[in-house]
Amino acid sequence: MAKIISFANQKGGVGKTTTAINISAAMGRLGKRVLLVDMDPQGNATAGLGITKNKLTVSVYDALIEKADSKSVVHKTKFTNLSIMPSNILLAGAELDLSQMENQALCAKKMLAPLLGDYDYIFIDCPPALGLLTVNALAASDGIIIPMQCEYYALEGLSQLMITVRKVRQLYNPNLDITGILLTMYNKQLLLTKQVKEEIAKYYTEKLFKNEISRSVKLSEAPSFGKPICYYARYNKGALEYQAVAKEILMRI
């Protein structure tokens, strides 16, 4: 049965989608069957894997509100062992639709249930918000990976996210675990980077990934070519770092 892991952070611009795409691709290259679920209405994970959003006939939105069978929404990508449930702007209306449904926080769990036997890992790219879509993702997940930049506001956002995680545990999913906190856009030469890392380590030492993701031009370029970094620039530092994080995840779950 697949392990379900959400990539979540309500602060935008922290490398969340980049991380979801590249961990998914790295896991596929390690021989794991992977499904990436794009739960962000922006659809950046969809575009980042080379799928044209405005040509979709069905998307994760249709499966979430039970207008389409989950398996019919899955697209196989051209990348090894990697499939995706794509998204587009229609998902922006899902919050309203979900709010009118019975067991509104458990719709994603119901959506993913038929797919659990087909994959080793199901990764969910959450929107940069703590709304009903993110709550649905967390309620369905075994774990959560939190990508973070080393800056002051990131610490504030982490505390808010942890409050949401505790509420989801209490109300919907007592088994939800923090798989890890991943430092992204990392620059070890900056004093602020060191200070923020030390602050996180005070409270979450065991949850902090040993590997960080450095800033990289190639990482920024890869989505515009519809490729994960390990296919766009295989020996780039970012590709090697994501590969190392993927191996860490295998050891944690």
Backbone as numpy.savetxt, mean C-alpha at the origin, in Angstrom:
# Nx Ny Nz CAx CAy CAz Cx Cy Cz
-3.41 -19.39 2.07 -4.26 -18.19 2.07 -3.38 -16.94 2.07
-3.78 -15.96 1.30 -2.98 -14.74 1.18 -2.92 -13.95 2.48
-1.78 -13.35 2.72 -1.65 -12.34 3.76 -2.01 -10.99 3.14
-2.83 -10.22 3.84 -3.26 -8.91 3.32 -2.54 -7.81 4.09
-1.84 -6.96 3.36 -1.07 -5.88 3.97 -1.48 -4.55 3.33
-1.83 -3.58 4.15 -2.17 -2.24 3.66 -0.96 -1.32 3.77
-0.79 -0.47 2.77 0.18 0.62 2.82 -0.62 1.88 3.10
-0.42 2.48 4.27 -1.28 3.59 4.68 -0.48 4.71 5.34
-0.90 5.91 5.04 -0.42 7.12 5.71 -1.33 8.25 5.22
-1.99 8.92 6.15 -2.93 9.96 5.72 -2.24 11.18 5.15
-0.92 11.29 5.38 -0.17 12.40 4.80 0.24 12.03 3.38
-0.05 12.89 2.42 0.33 12.64 1.04 1.79 12.93 0.79
2.30 12.42 -0.32 3.67 12.73 -0.73 4.76 12.05 0.06
4.44 10.92 0.70 5.44 10.23 1.51 6.01 9.00 0.80
5.60 8.77 -0.44 6.08 7.60 -1.17 5.26 6.35 -0.93
4.01 6.52 -0.52 3.15 5.38 -0.21 2.86 4.53 -1.45
2.38 5.17 -2.51 2.07 4.43 -3.73 3.33 3.87 -4.38
4.39 4.66 -4.39 5.67 4.17 -4.91 6.10 2.91 -4.17
5.92 2.93 -2.86 6.28 1.77 -2.05 5.38 0.58 -2.35
4.07 0.81 -2.46 3.14 -0.28 -2.74 3.47 -0.95 -4.08
3.74 -0.14 -5.10 4.08 -0.68 -6.42 5.37 -1.48 -6.37
6.39 -0.91 -5.78 7.71 -1.52 -5.86 7.89 -2.71 -4.92
7.21 -2.71 -3.78 7.22 -3.90 -2.94 6.46 -5.02 -3.62
5.33 -4.70 -4.25 4.56 -5.71 -4.98 5.39 -6.35 -6.08
6.08 -5.53 -6.86 6.90 -6.05 -7.95 8.08 -6.86 -7.43
8.70 -6.38 -6.36 9.84 -7.09 -5.78 9.41 -8.45 -5.25
8.24 -8.50 -4.62 7.72 -9.79 -4.12 7.44 -10.75 -5.28
6.91 -10.22 -6.37 6.66 -11.04 -7.54 7.94 -11.65 -8.08
8.99 -10.86 -8.09 10.29 -11.35 -8.58 10.90 -12.36 -7.62
10.45 -12.34 -6.37 10.92 -13.33 -5.39 10.09 -14.62 -5.45
9.18 -14.69 -6.42 8.42 -15.91 -6.63 7.09 -15.97 -5.93
6.65 -14.84 -5.34 5.37 -14.80 -4.64 4.27 -14.32 -5.58
3.10 -14.93 -5.46 1.94 -14.49 -6.24 1.34 -13.27 -5.53
1.28 -12.16 -6.25 0.93 -10.88 -5.62 -0.25 -10.23 -6.33
-1.17 -9.71 -5.52 -2.25 -8.86 -6.03 -2.13 -7.50 -5.37
-2.05 -6.45 -6.17 -2.04 -5.08 -5.66 -3.44 -4.50 -5.85
-4.05 -4.05 -4.77 -5.39 -3.46 -4.81 -5.25 -1.95 -4.70
-5.66 -1.24 -5.74 -5.56 0.22 -5.76 -6.84 0.80 -5.15
-6.74 1.19 -3.87 -7.91 1.74 -3.17 -7.86 3.26 -3.10
-7.04 3.87 -3.94 -6.92 5.32 -3.98 -7.62 5.84 -5.23
-8.60 6.75 -5.09 -9.31 7.28 -6.26 -8.40 7.96 -7.28
-7.21 8.37 -6.85 -6.28 8.98 -7.81 -5.77 7.96 -8.82
-5.81 6.69 -8.45 -5.41 5.62 -9.37 -3.95 5.63 -9.76
-3.09 6.14 -8.91 -1.68 6.24 -9.27 -1.00 4.87 -9.34
-1.40 3.95 -8.49 -0.83 2.60 -8.57 -1.23 1.92 -9.88
-2.45 2.19 -10.32 -2.93 1.65 -11.59 -2.09 2.17 -12.75
-1.91 3.49 -12.80 -1.11 4.10 -13.86 0.35 3.67 -13.77
0.84 3.51 -12.53 2.23 3.13 -12.32 2.57 1.73 -12.80
1.53 0.92 -13.06 1.75 -0.41 -13.64 1.33 -0.46 -15.10
1.20 0.72 -15.71 1.00 0.79 -17.15 -0.43 0.60 -17.62
-1.41 0.74 -16.71 -2.82 0.57 -17.09 -3.47 1.94 -17.26
-4.17 2.13 -18.37 -4.83 3.39 -18.65 -6.13 3.48 -17.86
-6.20 4.42 -16.92 -7.33 4.50 -15.99 -8.66 4.78 -16.69
-8.64 5.68 -17.68 -9.92 6.09 -18.28 -10.47 5.08 -19.28
-9.77 3.97 -19.47 -10.26 2.92 -20.36 -10.82 1.72 -19.61
-10.85 1.82 -18.28 -11.34 0.71 -17.48 -12.86 0.55 -17.65
-13.30 -0.66 -17.84 -14.74 -0.93 -17.90 -15.27 -1.30 -16.52
-14.43 -1.96 -15.72 -14.75 -2.23 -14.32 -13.51 -1.93 -13.48
-13.73 -1.57 -12.24 -12.62 -1.22 -11.35 -12.91 -1.71 -9.95
-12.01 -1.44 -9.04 -12.19 -1.85 -7.66 -13.48 -1.25 -7.07
-13.87 -0.11 -7.58 -15.12 0.52 -7.14 -16.31 -0.42 -7.34
-16.39 -1.04 -8.52 -17.51 -1.93 -8.83 -17.52 -3.16 -7.92
-16.34 -3.69 -7.62 -16.27 -4.85 -6.73 -16.61 -4.48 -5.29
-16.18 -3.29 -4.89 -16.37 -2.84 -3.51 -17.85 -2.65 -3.18
-18.60 -2.12 -4.14 -20.04 -1.89 -3.88 -20.90 -3.03 -4.47
-20.23 -4.14 -4.79 -20.90 -5.37 -5.21 -21.65 -5.25 -6.54
-21.11 -4.44 -7.44 -21.67 -4.36 -8.79 -20.93 -5.26 -9.77
-19.80 -5.82 -9.31 -19.01 -6.71 -10.16 -18.36 -7.77 -9.29
-18.16 -8.94 -9.87 -17.45 -10.02 -9.18 -15.98 -9.63 -9.01
-15.42 -9.91 -7.86 -14.04 -9.49 -7.56 -13.04 -10.00 -8.60
-13.18 -11.26 -8.99 -12.21 -11.84 -9.92 -12.28 -11.19 -11.30
-13.45 -10.67 -11.66 -13.60 -10.03 -12.98 -12.88 -8.69 -13.05
-12.54 -8.13 -11.90 -11.89 -6.83 -11.86 -10.36 -6.95 -11.93
-9.85 -8.14 -11.63 -8.40 -8.33 -11.58 -7.78 -8.31 -12.97
-6.69 -7.55 -13.12 -5.91 -7.50 -14.35 -4.55 -8.13 -14.11
-4.14 -9.04 -14.97 -2.76 -9.52 -14.91 -1.87 -8.48 -15.57
-0.77 -8.15 -14.93 0.16 -7.19 -15.52 1.22 -7.94 -16.32
2.08 -7.19 -16.99 3.18 -7.80 -17.74 4.37 -8.12 -16.85
4.22 -7.87 -15.55 5.32 -8.08 -14.61 5.15 -9.41 -13.88
6.23 -10.06 -13.58 6.24 -11.41 -13.03 5.38 -11.56 -11.78
4.42 -12.48 -11.83 3.58 -12.84 -10.67 2.78 -11.69 -10.08
2.54 -10.65 -10.85 1.87 -9.45 -10.30 0.57 -9.13 -11.04
-0.52 -9.09 -10.27 -1.82 -8.67 -10.79 -2.29 -7.44 -10.02
-3.31 -6.77 -10.55 -3.81 -5.56 -9.89 -5.33 -5.48 -10.00
-5.95 -4.98 -8.96 -7.35 -4.52 -9.03 -7.25 -3.02 -9.22
-7.51 -2.52 -10.43 -7.25 -1.11 -10.75 -8.33 -0.17 -10.23
-7.97 1.10 -10.22 -8.87 2.14 -9.71 -8.87 3.34 -10.65
-9.92 4.14 -10.54 -9.96 5.44 -11.20 -10.81 6.39 -10.37
-11.13 7.54 -10.93 -11.79 8.60 -10.16 -13.19 8.19 -9.66
-13.80 7.17 -10.26 -15.11 6.71 -9.80 -15.08 6.31 -8.32
-13.91 5.86 -7.87 -13.79 5.42 -6.48 -14.00 6.57 -5.49
-13.89 7.80 -5.97 -14.11 8.95 -5.10 -15.53 8.97 -4.54
-16.47 8.36 -5.26 -17.84 8.31 -4.78 -18.13 7.15 -3.85
-17.13 6.32 -3.62 -17.35 5.11 -2.83 -17.65 5.40 -1.37
-17.08 6.48 -0.83 -17.32 6.81 0.59 -18.83 6.96 0.84
-19.51 7.67 -0.06 -20.95 7.87 0.09 -21.70 6.56 -0.08
-21.32 5.79 -1.09 -21.99 4.51 -1.33 -21.80 3.56 -0.14
-20.57 3.49 0.37 -20.28 2.59 1.48 -21.04 2.97 2.73
-21.20 4.28 2.94 -21.88 4.75 4.15 -23.33 4.30 4.20
-23.88 3.93 3.05 -25.28 3.49 2.98 -25.43 1.97 2.97
-24.28 1.26 3.03 -24.32 -0.19 2.97 -24.25 -0.80 4.36
-24.81 -2.00 4.48 -24.73 -2.73 5.74 -23.28 -3.17 5.97
-22.82 -3.13 7.22 -21.43 -3.48 7.54 -20.45 -2.70 6.66
-20.65 -1.39 6.66 -19.93 -0.51 5.73 -18.41 -0.59 5.84
-17.87 -0.93 6.99 -16.42 -1.00 7.17 -15.83 -2.35 6.76
-16.69 -3.29 6.42 -16.22 -4.64 6.10 -16.41 -5.01 4.64
-16.72 -4.03 3.80 -16.96 -4.30 2.38 -15.69 -4.77 1.66
-14.54 -4.20 2.00 -13.29 -4.63 1.36 -12.94 -6.05 1.77
-13.19 -6.39 3.02 -12.93 -7.76 3.48 -13.77 -8.75 2.69
-15.04 -8.41 2.48 -15.94 -9.27 1.70 -15.49 -9.35 0.24
-15.03 -8.22 -0.30 -14.57 -8.16 -1.69 -13.36 -9.07 -1.92
-12.45 -9.10 -0.95 -11.20 -9.83 -1.12 -11.31 -11.31 -0.78
-12.35 -11.70 -0.06 -12.48 -13.09 0.40 -12.36 -14.12 -0.73
-12.98 -13.91 -1.90 -12.88 -14.92 -2.97 -11.48 -15.01 -3.58
-10.61 -14.07 -3.27 -9.29 -14.01 -3.90 -8.18 -14.57 -3.03
-8.48 -14.88 -1.78 -7.44 -15.24 -0.82 -6.66 -16.49 -1.22
-7.32 -17.42 -1.87 -6.64 -18.64 -2.25 -5.78 -18.53 -3.50
-5.89 -17.40 -4.20 -5.18 -17.24 -5.48 -3.82 -16.58 -5.36
-3.52 -16.02 -4.18 -2.29 -15.23 -4.01 -1.60 -15.54 -2.70
-0.31 -15.21 -2.68 0.45 -15.31 -1.44 0.33 -14.01 -0.64
0.30 -12.89 -1.36 0.18 -11.58 -0.71 -0.82 -10.71 -1.48
-1.67 -10.04 -0.73 -2.53 -9.00 -1.30 -2.13 -7.69 -0.62
-1.63 -6.76 -1.42 -1.21 -5.46 -0.92 -2.25 -4.41 -1.31
-2.61 -3.55 -0.36 -3.61 -2.52 -0.61 -2.96 -1.14 -0.52
-3.07 -0.38 -1.59 -2.59 1.01 -1.58 -3.75 1.90 -1.15
-3.66 2.43 0.06 -4.75 3.23 0.63 -4.67 4.68 0.17
-5.79 5.41 0.21 -5.75 6.84 -0.12 -5.07 7.62 1.01
-4.58 8.82 0.72 -3.94 9.64 1.76 -4.98 10.33 2.65
-5.74 9.54 3.37 -6.81 10.04 4.24 -7.20 8.93 5.18
-7.84 9.29 6.28 -8.29 8.28 7.25 -9.80 8.09 7.19
-10.34 8.09 5.96 -11.77 7.92 5.76 -12.19 6.47 5.67
-13.37 6.25 5.12 -13.98 4.93 5.09 -13.22 3.94 4.19
-12.59 4.43 3.14 -11.81 3.54 2.28 -10.62 2.97 3.04
-9.92 3.82 3.78 -8.77 3.35 4.56 -9.22 2.43 5.69
-10.31 2.78 6.36 -10.84 1.92 7.42 -11.20 0.55 6.85
-11.82 0.51 5.67 -12.13 -0.76 5.01 -10.87 -1.58 4.75
-9.84 -0.92 4.26 -8.58 -1.62 3.98 -7.98 -2.21 5.26
-7.97 -1.42 6.33 -7.39 -1.89 7.59 -8.22 -3.00 8.22
-9.54 -2.90 8.07 -10.42 -3.93 8.63 -10.21 -5.27 7.93
-9.72 -5.23 6.68 -9.50 -6.45 5.91 -8.08 -7.00 6.05
-7.20 -6.24 6.66 -5.76 -6.54 6.61 -5.25 -7.32 7.81
-4.19 -8.09 7.54 -3.43 -8.73 8.61 -2.40 -7.77 9.18
-1.93 -6.86 8.34 -0.88 -5.93 8.79 -0.93 -4.63 8.04
-0.16 -3.67 8.54 -0.07 -2.36 7.90 1.39 -1.94 7.83
1.78 -1.45 6.67 3.11 -0.86 6.48 2.93 0.63 6.33
3.69 1.40 7.10 3.55 2.85 7.13 4.79 3.49 6.52
4.69 3.98 5.27 5.82 4.74 4.69 5.85 6.14 5.31
7.03 6.61 5.67 7.17 7.90 6.34 8.39 8.66 5.85
8.21 9.96 5.67 9.36 10.84 5.47 9.90 11.26 6.82
11.17 11.58 6.87 11.78 12.04 8.12 11.60 13.55 8.26
10.40 13.95 8.66 10.12 15.36 8.89 9.13 15.48 10.04
9.01 16.67 10.60 8.22 16.88 11.81 6.76 16.48 11.63
6.14 16.92 10.55 4.72 16.65 10.35 4.43 15.16 10.19
5.44 14.42 9.77 5.27 12.97 9.64 5.05 12.32 11.01
5.74 12.83 12.01 5.57 12.30 13.36 4.16 12.55 13.88
3.65 13.76 13.60 2.29 14.10 14.00 1.29 13.19 13.30
1.49 12.96 12.02 0.61 12.08 11.25 0.66 10.65 11.74
1.84 10.20 12.18 1.98 8.83 12.68 1.12 8.60 13.92
1.11 9.57 14.81 0.31 9.43 16.02 -1.19 9.36 15.69
-1.64 10.15 14.70 -3.04 10.12 14.29 -3.39 8.77 13.66
-2.48 8.25 12.85 -2.71 6.95 12.22 -2.79 5.84 13.26
-1.95 5.91 14.27 -1.97 4.89 15.33 -3.29 4.90 16.09
-3.89 6.08 16.26 -5.21 6.18 16.90 -6.25 5.44 16.05
-6.19 5.65 14.72 -7.10 4.96 13.81 -6.90 3.45 13.87
-5.65 3.01 13.90 -5.35 1.58 13.97 -5.96 0.97 15.23
-5.83 1.66 16.37 -6.40 1.16 17.62 -7.92 1.05 17.54
-8.56 2.04 16.91 -10.02 2.01 16.77 -10.46 0.86 15.87
-9.73 0.64 14.79 -10.06 -0.47 13.88 -9.90 -1.81 14.61
-8.86 -1.92 15.42 -8.68 -3.15 16.21 -9.86 -3.38 17.15
-10.28 -2.32 17.81 -11.37 -2.43 18.78 -12.70 -2.79 18.13
-12.96 -2.18 16.96 -14.28 -2.30 16.35 -14.42 -3.42 15.32
-13.33 -3.67 14.55 -13.49 -4.54 13.39 -12.46 -5.66 13.25
-11.23 -5.43 13.69 -10.16 -6.36 13.34 -9.12 -6.43 14.45
-9.36 -7.24 15.48 -8.42 -7.32 16.61 -7.05 -7.87 16.25
-6.93 -8.50 15.09 -5.66 -9.11 14.70 -4.78 -8.19 13.85
-5.23 -6.97 13.61 -4.44 -6.03 12.80 -3.11 -5.73 13.48
-2.02 -5.92 12.76 -0.68 -5.72 13.32 0.05 -4.64 12.53
0.98 -3.97 13.19 1.88 -3.05 12.49 3.03 -3.88 11.93
3.02 -4.12 10.63 4.09 -4.90 10.01 5.41 -4.14 10.07
5.35 -2.84 9.83 6.58 -2.05 9.92 6.39 -0.61 9.49
7.34 0.21 9.92 7.42 1.62 9.53 8.62 1.76 8.61
8.39 2.26 7.41 9.45 2.37 6.40 9.79 3.83 6.14
11.03 4.19 6.35 11.48 5.55 6.10 11.78 5.72 4.61
11.13 6.71 4.00 11.28 6.94 2.56 11.92 8.30 2.29
12.37 8.50 1.04 13.03 9.76 0.65 14.13 10.09 1.66
14.86 9.07 2.03 15.81 9.12 3.14 17.12 9.80 2.73
17.56 10.73 3.57 18.84 11.41 3.35 19.59 11.46 4.66
20.51 10.52 4.83 21.20 10.38 6.11 22.13 11.55 6.44
22.36 12.43 5.47 23.24 13.58 5.72 22.52 14.72 6.44
21.19 14.66 6.46 20.42 15.73 7.11 20.26 15.46 8.60
20.49 16.50 9.41 20.32 16.37 10.86 18.87 16.03 11.22
17.90 16.64 10.51 16.50 16.38 10.79 16.16 14.91 10.58
16.73 14.31 9.55 16.51 12.89 9.29 16.93 12.06 10.48
18.10 12.36 11.00 18.62 11.62 12.16 17.72 11.81 13.38
17.27 13.04 13.59 16.44 13.34 14.76 15.09 12.63 14.69
14.46 12.66 13.52 13.15 12.02 13.37 13.28 10.50 13.50
14.31 9.94 12.91 14.54 8.49 13.03 14.72 8.09 14.49
15.48 8.87 15.23 15.71 8.58 16.65 14.41 8.66 17.45
13.55 9.63 17.09 12.29 9.80 17.78 11.36 8.61 17.52
11.31 8.16 16.29 10.49 7.00 15.95 11.01 5.76 16.66
12.34 5.62 16.68 12.96 4.45 17.30 12.69 4.38 18.81
12.44 5.51 19.44 12.13 5.52 20.88 10.88 4.71 21.18
9.90 4.80 20.30 8.59 4.20 20.55 8.31 2.96 19.70
8.98 2.87 18.56 8.66 1.79 17.63 9.92 1.08 17.13
10.87 0.83 18.01 12.15 0.25 17.60 11.98 -1.03 16.80
11.15 -1.94 17.29 11.00 -3.24 16.64 10.23 -3.15 15.33
9.46 -2.07 15.16 8.64 -1.91 13.96 9.38 -1.19 12.83
10.45 -0.54 13.14 11.19 0.24 12.14 11.98 -0.72 11.23
11.74 -0.63 9.93 12.51 -1.47 9.00 14.00 -1.13 9.08
14.83 -2.13 8.94 16.27 -1.92 8.99 16.77 -1.19 7.74
16.06 -1.38 6.65 16.43 -0.73 5.39 15.55 0.49 5.15
16.15 1.57 4.63 15.41 2.77 4.26 15.40 2.90 2.74
14.53 3.78 2.24 14.47 4.06 0.80 14.99 5.46 0.55
16.08 5.56 -0.17 16.72 6.85 -0.44 15.98 7.62 -1.53
16.21 8.90 -1.57 15.71 9.69 -2.70 16.39 9.24 -3.98
15.62 9.19 -5.06 16.18 8.72 -6.32 15.40 9.30 -7.50
16.11 9.84 -8.46 15.47 10.36 -9.66 14.80 9.24 -10.44
15.45 8.09 -10.49 14.89 6.95 -11.22 13.57 6.47 -10.61
13.49 6.50 -9.28 12.24 6.12 -8.61 11.11 7.06 -9.01
11.44 8.34 -9.18 10.44 9.33 -9.58 10.04 9.17 -11.04
10.99 8.75 -11.87 10.74 8.60 -13.30 9.92 7.36 -13.65
10.14 6.27 -12.92 9.59 4.96 -13.29 8.07 4.97 -13.52
7.26 5.63 -12.65 5.81 5.61 -12.88 5.37 6.19 -14.22
6.10 7.18 -14.71 5.72 7.78 -15.99 5.93 6.82 -17.16
6.71 5.76 -16.94 6.90 4.73 -17.95 6.04 3.50 -17.66
5.21 3.59 -16.60 4.32 2.48 -16.26 5.06 1.25 -15.79
6.20 1.45 -15.08 7.01 0.32 -14.64 7.45 0.48 -13.19
7.51 -0.62 -12.45 8.18 -0.59 -11.15 9.68 -0.38 -11.35
10.34 0.09 -10.33 11.76 0.43 -10.46 12.62 -0.78 -10.83
12.25 -1.97 -10.37 13.08 -3.15 -10.66 13.00 -3.57 -12.12
12.04 -3.01 -12.87 11.95 -3.26 -14.31 12.45 -2.05 -15.11
12.36 -0.88 -14.52 12.79 0.33 -15.20 14.30 0.54 -15.08
14.83 0.31 -13.88 16.26 0.48 -13.64 16.68 -0.55 -12.60
16.89 -1.75 -13.05 17.04 -2.92 -12.18 18.14 -2.76 -11.12
19.23 -2.11 -11.49 20.36 -2.01 -10.56 20.45 -0.65 -9.88
19.41 0.14 -10.04 19.35 1.40 -9.33 19.31 1.17 -7.82
19.82 2.12 -7.06 19.86 1.98 -5.61 18.46 1.76 -5.03
17.47 2.48 -5.58 16.10 2.33 -5.11 15.57 0.93 -5.33
15.90 0.33 -6.47 15.47 -1.04 -6.76 16.06 -2.02 -5.76
17.32 -1.85 -5.46 17.99 -2.74 -4.51 17.45 -2.54 -3.09
17.13 -1.30 -2.75 16.58 -1.04 -1.42 15.19 -1.65 -1.27
14.35 -1.51 -2.28 13.01 -2.12 -2.20 13.09 -3.65 -2.17
14.05 -4.20 -2.87 14.25 -5.65 -2.83 14.62 -6.08 -1.41
15.48 -5.30 -0.76 15.88 -5.61 0.62 14.70 -5.52 1.58
13.84 -4.51 1.39 12.65 -4.36 2.24 11.69 -5.53 2.02
11.53 -5.95 0.76 10.66 -7.09 0.47 11.14 -8.34 1.21
12.43 -8.54 1.26 12.97 -9.69 1.98 12.74 -9.55 3.49
12.81 -8.32 3.99 12.49 -8.08 5.41 11.04 -8.44 5.70
10.15 -8.07 4.79 8.72 -8.36 4.98 8.51 -9.87 5.06
9.20 -10.62 4.20 9.07 -12.08 4.21 9.49 -12.66 5.56
10.43 -12.02 6.22 10.89 -12.49 7.53 9.93 -12.11 8.65
9.14 -11.05 8.40 8.24 -10.54 9.46 6.88 -11.22 9.44
6.43 -11.64 8.26 5.08 -12.23 8.18 5.09 -13.54 7.40
